[in-house]
């Protein structure tokens, strides 16, 4: 997960008081706005459970109003705090942390708990409509969808819900995978443009297909996604193979179609939008694909030849995301530029940094981390469909402090995970309601704080290094 707090808000209440809200972005997308005291309450509860020495340092309270420089310092410290929590599995994979993020999203978007119809699509456009509550988490919606189509529960965790946008030319772009600390209904509603909630498989190793294909519904889901990937060119195949696949599709031979498709190079890969890379030469126009244990770059050379560069995930020592915000002479900020840099073991004792410039850099990073997590999971002998129970603490009660200082119970283990912020929950003792309207918001972005606007400047924001626990060195036998 990539956490950041890129900016703040000045929020005015109806009572006349005001406070600073910190905007939390997760995987490059706005998730919620919280106050300092809310993060302080989260920190105190994490320390109570795990001990103060096992929780990242938290910026201290200040009893006098903050100056602009102090506010920026606090923003940076809070960003470092939540990034550190997000990189510590024993903290991130907990009921309290996920409950905090889920409740904060609900409060930030002011959605009252109500029953709605939610459309979830398959990759061929088939629509599944379910009845849902606006405060149901992603895993609860996933379970409802799988129940609706008849997919056995033990196969449910091989699939996930994704937000996908559809371009005017019919192409699709995977925006991101929906997480269990968010409401799919709220997340979709917050996005502009033509976005859909789509069901896709969420694993990389094609070996998992064998078991899932024994189930009729599982077979249909894999077949539908594979046909879509072939039609969009995500799976590359020659004319003869393409003709064989078309024949099998026409005859409805789904298993045979999958058996053939699974032998192809880019089966099960995610393809990203065209971007640039400094490898194999600076400014190379590339198409990036991430799949089983590797990331591939396809480069079109000057002579029209396509060159493929394969990077094994196990030879990536680490990677990082860098954000560039450029300011030009008239003071207008250019579009945000994202870079994914990874350090690759090219040969024994030879590490080289390679940088990909793409507006999907964070999604690529998330995919790399997911591939690593799956590799480590297989090494431990665990299965994907085993629920993660380490986030539960028997006998513990967790509370979410709302912006007005009142509290509500966090209970992700219940079917209704978090009460609406305005439905009269017995654990909630609301004070004056917080209503945010456009005129009351004042976004303090880092680029707006630059004083010398007559010169071209660049603001670089570097996310923490993502260390690769699946990294393997090269020995003599590899040379």
N, C-alpha and C positions, 0 to 999 in steps of 0.2 A: 504494500500500500504506500502511496505517496501522499503525505500530508503536508499542507502548507497553510499559512495565514498571510496571504499576500497583501491584504488591506484591512482597513477598519471602517466602521460607520459611526457617525454621531447620531444617536437615536434620542428623540424628544418624546417624552410621555405627555399624556393629556394633563397630568397634574402640574406640568411646567418644569419638572426635573428632567435631566438628561444624563446619558451615560455613553460610554464607548462600547461598541459591539465589535468583536473580532470575527472576521469571516473565515471559516474553515473550509478549505478546498480539499477534496479527496480524489486522487488520481486525476488532478487537473480540472475538476468540476466543482462548482460551488455546492456545498452540502448544507451548511447552517451558519447562523450567527450566534455567538455566545458572549457572555460577560466574563470579566476576570474572575468574579466570585464563583461563577459556575464551574470554571476549570479548577479553581482552588478547592471547591467541594469534592470534585472528582479526585483530585490529588490526595486529599485527606482520606478518602475511602480506600483508594488503592494502597496507601501506606498502612492503613489499619489491617488490610488483608495480607499484604505481602511483606510488610516491614519497610521502614523508611530507607534502609540501605539498598533495597531492591526496586526503588522507584526513582525515576530521573529527578534531577534538581528542579525545583519550581521557583519562579521569581517571587521575592518577598512582597508583602503588602506595603503600601505607602499611604500615609494618613493625610497627606497634603495633595492638592490637585497636581496632576502631572503636566510638565512642560512638553512641548512638541518632541524634543529629543528624548525625554524620559518615556513618552508614549511609544515612540519608535523602538526604544530599547526593550520595553515590555513586550511589544508585539514580537520582536525577534526571539526573546526568551520563551514566550509561550509557544511559538512555532517550533523551537528546538525541543521543548518539552513534549509536545504532541507527536513530533516526529520520532522521538526516542521511545515513547510508549508504543507507537505503531511498528517499531522495529523489534520490540521485545515480545515474543509469542506468549510468555506467561502473563503479560499485561493486556495485550491486544485481544487474545482469545478468551476474554472473560465476559461474564454476564454484565458486569457493571460498565465496562468500556463500550461494548456494543449497545447496551441499553441507553447509555448517555448519548451516543451519536444518534440513535434512533429517535429518542425523545426530543433532542435538540432540533432535528429536522422537522418534526411535527410542529414544534413551537415556532420555528422560523417561518414556516409557510402558513401558519394559522389555519390549518385544516381541521374542521370539526369532524369528529367520528361519524361517519354515515355509510350506509350501504350503497355500493355503486356497481355498475357493470364494467368489467375490465376485459378488454380484448387482448388475447395473447396469440401470436401468429407462429406458424411453422415456416420454414424457409421457402416453401412453394406458395406462400400467400394464404394457406388455409387458416381460417380464423376460429379460435376457440374462445367463447365468451363465458365467463364465470361470474358469479356473484361474490363480491369481496367487500371488505371494509377498508376504508381509507387508512386505518392504522394497523393493517396487517403487513408483516414483514415479508421479505422476498422468499424465504424458505416456506412460509405458510402459503403464499400464492403458488409457488412451485408445486407444493403437495396437492393443492386443489386442482391444478392443471393436470398433473399426472393421474390423479384419481378420475378426472373427467374423461380422459382418453384411455384409461384402463392400463396404464403402465404400472407394473408391480412396484411396490414400495422399495424393494431392495435394489432396484435399478434407478431410482429417482435421483440419487446423488451423482450419477454419471452425466446428468444434464443440468443446465443452468438457464436462467433468464438473462437476456441481453437487451440493451437498448440499441436499436439499429435504425439508421436514417436511410431513406430512399431518395436518390437523386432524380432529377428531371429526366435523365437519360436511362433510367431504370437500374442504374448501378446501386449497390448498397455499401454502406460504411458502418462497420461495427463501432459504435461510440464507446461502449464499455459494458462490462459484466456487472449486473446488479448484485449488491451485497446484502447480507442479512441484517445490517444495521440501518436499512433504509426501507421505505415504503415504495414499491413499484409504481403505485398510483401517483404519489406525490412527485417522484423522480421524473416520470414521464410528463406530468403536467408542467413541471418546471422548465422543460426543454422547449425551445422554439423550433419551428420547422416540422417536417414530416417524420416523426419518430414513432417507432413501434416497439412493443415488448415482444421479443421473439424467443422461442425455445430452441436451444442448440445443445449439442453435446459439449461437455466441458472438460474432456480429458485429451491427452496427446498420444498415448501409447495405443497403436491400432490393435494390440493384442487383446485389449478389453472388448473389442468388437465381437469376438468369438462367442462370449457368453451372452451378450445382449442380443445378438442375432438369433438366439434360440427362442426368444420371445417375439410373438407376432407384432406387437405394438413397438417394441424396441427396434425390430427389423425395419418397420415402416419409417420410424424417425430417422434412423441412419441412412436409409435409402433416399428419403426426401431431401436431407441435407446434402448428400453426395451428388445427387442430380443437380441441385442448385449450384454447388461448387464447380461442377464440370461445365455447366452452361455459362457461368460467369468467368471461366478461364482460370479459376483459382487452382484447379487440378489440371495440370498440363499433360496433354496426350497427343500422339500423332494421328494422322488421318485414319490408318487402319484400326487403331484402338478406338478412336472416336466412332467409327462405323460399327464396330462390335458392340459398343455401349448403346448406341442408338437402337440396334436390333434387339438387344436384351430389354431395353426400356419399352420398346413397342410391344413385345410379347409379355410384358409384366413379370419378367424373370428377375425379381428383386435380389434374391440371394446371389445369383450368378453375376448380376450387375455389380454388387458390392465386392464379390470375390475378385473380379477383374480390376475394379477401381482401387482396391486396397494394395495392388501391386504397383501402382503408379507413384511417381516421385513425390508429388505434393498432396497426396491424400491426407486429409485431416489437418492440413495447414491453414493458418489464417493469413490472408494476403492483405497488405496495407496499401494505402494510396501511394502513388509515385512520389519519390522524394529524392534528396541528394545525399551523397556520402563522400568522405575524403579517401575512400578505398574503392577500387584499386588505384585511382588517381583523384586528386582534388576536384571537387565539383561534379563527380560522376552522377549521372541520372540513373537511379536504381529503382527496382521494385523489391520490396522486402517481404519475405514470408517467414513465419515462425511455425515450427512443427515439432515432430518427435525428436527431441534431444538436439535440435539445431536451429539456427537462423540462416536463411539463404538470401543472398543478394543477386539479382539478375541485372546485368549491365549491358546496354546496347552500345557496342563499339562503333567507331566512325565508319567502318566497312559494312555495318549492318549485322555483324555477327553478335550473338548473344553469349555473354560470358557469365558463368555461374560461380559464385564464391560462397563456399559453405563454412560456417563457423559453428563448431560443436559447443554446446552450452557448457559441457564439462571442462572446457579450456578457457572459459571466460572467468578471469579471477574476480572481477567486480564490474559494476557499471554505475552510472550516475546520470541524472537529468539536470540539464542547465537551461535556464530561461533567460532570454535576452530581450530587453525592452529598449528600443533605440529611440532617441529623441533627435529630431533634425532641426535645422536652423530656425524655422518658424515656430518652434515649440510644439509641433504636433507629434504625437507618439506613433511610431510605426506599429504594424501588427506584431504581436508577440511571436518570437521565434523559439522553438523548442529543439533541443539537441539531446540525443542519447549517445553517450560515450561509453565504450566498454574496453577493458584491458584484456587483450587476447594473447594466449601463449602460442606464438607463431612457430617456435622451435624451442628446444631445450635452452634455457637461460636467455630467451628472447621474448620479452613482453612488448606488445605494441598497442597504443591507444588508437581506436577507430571511432569516428564520430559520424552519426547519422542525423541529418537535419530533417525533421518531419513534424507536422502538427499532430501526429499520432505517436510521438516519442514515448509519452507516458503509457499508452496502451501497449506498445511494444515491450516496454520494461515490465509491465504487469504480466504479459504473456511469458517472458523469460523467467520471471519469478515463479509463475505457475508450473512451468516445465521443471524447474529445479525442485519445487515442492513435491511434484509427482515422482521424480527420481528418488528423492529421499524417502518418500512414503513406501515405495516398492522395496527399498533396502531394509526397512524395518519390518516388512512382511504384512503391513496393514492394508486393508482394502479401502477403496474410495468410499464405499457405501457404509462404512462404520462411522456413526455419529461421533463428533468431537465432544466428549463429556467433560473435558478438563476445565470448561468455563463455568461449571456449576459448583457452588459452595453451599453445602447443606447447612440449614439453620441461619444463613446470613440474609439480612434484609438490606437492599440497596435502594437509595433514594436519588432522584434527579431533582436538583435545585433549579427552579425556573427563574426567569429573569427578574420577577418581582420579589424573589426571596422565598416564596412558598415551595413546598416539596411534594413530589408524588413518588409512589413506589415503582421501582423497576422490577419487572418480572417477565423475562423473556421466555421462561419455561411454560407460561400459560398460553392458551390458544389466543387470547386477546392480550397481546404482549404489553401494550402501554395504553393507558386511557387517554382519551382526547383531552386536550388542554382546556376545553370549555364545556365538558359534559357533566360537570358536577361530581367528579370522582371523590369518594369519601376521604382519600388521603391528601386531597388538594385543598389548600386554604388560600385561595387567590386574593390578592390585594387588587389595586387598580389594574385593569387590563392593559396589555401592551399592544398598541396598534401602530403599525408602521405604514406610512404613506409616502409617496414619492417626495413631497417637499421637505420631509423631515430627515432625509438621508443625505449624508455628506461623505462620499467615498474618499478616503485618504490613500491614494495609491502611491507607491514608492516613487514612480516617475514624476508625480505631481509635486514631490518635495524637493526636486532638483531646483536649484536657484539660478544657475547659469544656463538659461534657455537659449542663448544666442549661439552656443557651440553645440556641435554634434556630440552626443553622449550616449553611453550604453550602460544599462543597469543589468548586471548578471546575478541571477539567483541560482545557486547550486544546491540541489537536494543532497542529502547525505549519501555517501557511497553505499551501494547495495552489495554486501559481500556474498559470494557464491559458496555455499556450504557443500556443493557438489563438485567443486573445482578439483581437477586431477592433473598432476604434473606429467611431464613427458619423460619417460625413461629411455634407456639405450635401445630397448626393443621397439620403440616407436619411431626411431630414426631410420 
